[in-house]
Amino acid sequence: MKTSQQLIAEAKAVIQEISVAQLQQVLQQDSEAVLIDVRESSEFQQQHILGSVNYPRGVLEMTIHNHPKVAAAGCEPAIALEQLATQPVYLICRSGGRSALAAESLQRMGFAKVYSVAGGMQAWLDAALPVKH
């Protein structure tokens, strides 16, 4: 039997993490960056990073093809996934656990440039970075 912390540690061993400072730099340099908040909708509604899209961890794999970056083109889900998989995708949650598990899952789906934000929204808030309420 594995604990949730063991699962997260295993995921973190095979994914790439970035700091909130690195994410802030990405967002400042690339207004088209794909940032997905995998927290529950109620958490996202309280506060989130401007420009992020909310796909809760439990439905991420089934809904990511609807991301605004690819859904607007009216593509079939498989084509939308292929287009999105070519872009860097940044995942954030409250503390970095759910986003690590989500990153591992997206890698298994074929996403090559997936990054989990270490420390999640808590680290973002601790660094006094801007949020939308």
MIDO-870866 format. One record per residue: x negated, y, z of N, C-alpha, C in turn. Coordinates in steps of 0.2 Angstrom, whole numbers, plus 2048, in hexadecimal, padded with zeros to 3 digits. Each point is the difference from the previous one (the first is absolute). Last residue first. Layout:
XYZXYZXYZ/...
REM end
This chain:
82F8BD7D88057FD8058068007FD/7E57FF7F88078027FE8047FD805/7E58058038057FB7FF8068047FE/7E38048038078027FE8057FA7FF/7EA7FE8118018017F88078027FF/7F27FB8158048067FF8018027F9/7F67EC80B7FB8057FD8048067FE/80C7EF80A7FB8028057FB8047FD/8117F87F28038058057FA802805/7FB7EF7F18018067FC802805805/7FD7EB8097FA8037FE8018077FD/8137F38037FD8028067FA804800/80A7F57ED8038078027FD802806/7F07ED7F88078027FE802807801/7EC7F18048038048058068037FE/7F27F97EC7FE7FE806803805806/80A7F97E77FD8068047FF7FE807/7FF7F27E88048008067FC806804/8007F97E47FD802806805801806/7FC7F57E58048018067FC802806/7FD7F97E67FD806804805802805/8047ED7F27F97FF8017FE806804/8177F07FC7FE8078017F8800802/80F7ED7FD7FC8027FB7FD807800/80D7F18108048027FB7FC8027FA/7F57FC8148037FA7FE8048017FA/7FA81380B7FA7FD7FC8027F97FE/80F80B80D8008037F97FA7FD7FC/8027F98178067FE7FC8008037F8/7F18088117FE7F97FE8057FD7FB/8048158097FB8007FB7FE7F97FE/8108038118038017FA7FA8017FA/7FA7FC8168037FA7FE8038017F9/7F681380B7FB7FA7FE8037FA7FD/80E8118087FD8027FA7FB7FB7FE/80A7FE8158057FE7FA7FD8027FA/7F28068128027F98008047FE7FA/7FA8178077FB7FC7FC8017F97FF/80D81180D7FA8008037FB7FC7FB/8168077F97FF8048067F9800803/8027FD7E68057FE8057FF804806/7F87FF7E47FF8028078067FE804/7F17FD7E68067FE8057FF803807/7F88047E47FF8018078067FE804/7F57FB7E68068008047FE801807/7F68047E57FF7FF807806801804/8027F77E77FF8068047FE7FE807/8077F07F07FA8037FD7FE806804/8157F48047FA7FC8027F98037FE/8168087F97FE8038067FA7FC803/8087F97EB7FE8078007FE803806/8097EA7FF7FA8007FD7FD808800/8167FD8087FB7FD8057F98007FD/8128067F27FF8058057FA7FE805/8087F07F17FC8057FC7FE806805/80E7EF8077FA7FD7FF7FB8057FD/8178068047FC8008067F97FD7FF/80B80E7EC8027F98037FC800806/8038197F87FD7F97FE8037FA804/80381A7FF8057FB7FE7FE7F97FE/7F58168087FF7FE7F98057FA7FE/7FF8098178028057FB8007FE7F9/7F67F38128077FF7FF8038057FB/7E98008088027FC7FB8077FF7FE/7F880E8127FA8017FB8027FC7F9/80E7FF8148018057FC7FB8017FA/8067E880C7FC8068028018067FA/8087E88018058068007FC807801/7F67EA8028018017F98058067FF/7FC7F78167FB8047FE8008027F8/80F7F180F8028077FE7FA8047FD/7FE7E98098068007FC8028077FD/7EE7FD80F7FE7FC7FA8067FF7FC/80380C8157FB8037FB7FF7FC7FA/80E7FD8158038007F97FB8037FB/7FB7FE8188047FA7FF8038007F9/7F38138087FC7FA7FF8047FA7FE/8098187FA7FF7FC8067FC7FA7FF/8008167F28037F97FE7FE7FC806/7FF81C7F98027FB8058027F97FD/7EF8167F78077FC7FF8007FB805/7F28197FF8007F98018077FD7FE/7FA8178007FE7FD7FA8007F8801/7FC80F8158048027FA7FD7FD7FA/8017F48187FB8047FC8048027FA/80E7FC8177FC7FC7FB7FB8057FC/8157FC8157FA8047FD7FC7FC7FC/8177FA8087FD8058057FB8047FE/8087EF7F28058068007FE805805/7F57EB7FE7FE8047FB804807800/8057EE80F7FA8038027FE8067FA/8137F37FD8018058057FA803802/7FF7EF7EF8038067FE801805806/7ED7EE8028078007FF8038077FF/7E77FB7F88038008078088007FE/7ED8027F08037F9801804800807/7F78137EC8017FF8078047FA802/7F08097EA8067FC8038007FF807/7F480F7EA8007FF8078067FD803/7F18077E98067FB8027FF7FF807/7F88167F07FE7FA8048067FC803/7FD8157F38047FB7FD7FE7F9804/7F68168038078018028047FA7FE/7E58038068057FC7FB807801802/7EE80A80D7FD8007F98057FD7FB/8068018177FE8077FE7FD8007F9/8057EC80A8068037FF7FF8077FE/7ED7F38068047FD7FA8068047FE/7F58058147FC8037FB8037FD7F9/80A7F98148018077FF7FC8037FA/7FC7EA8078068007FD8028077FE/7EC7FC80C8007FE7F98068017FC/8008038177FD8067FD7FF7FE7F9/80A7F080D8048057FF7FD8067FD/7F57E97FC8018048058068057FF/7FD7E77F47FD807800802803806/7FD7E57F78038058047FD8067FF/8047E77F37FC806801804805804/8007E38018038067FC7FB806801/7FE7EA80A8007FF7F98038067FC/7FE7FE8187F97FD7FE8008007F8/81480780D7FB8057FF7F97FD7FE/8117F18048028047FA7FB8057FF/7FE7F38137FF7FC7FA8018047FA/8068098147F98008007FD7FC7FA/8178018057FE8067FE7F88007FF/80A7ED8098028017F97FE8077FD/7FD7FC8177FB7FC7FC8028007F9/80E80C80F7F98037FF7FB7FB7FC/8167F88058008057FB7F98047FF/7FF7E78088038068038008057FA/7FF7E47FE7FD806800804806802/7FE7E38028048068007FC806800/
REM end
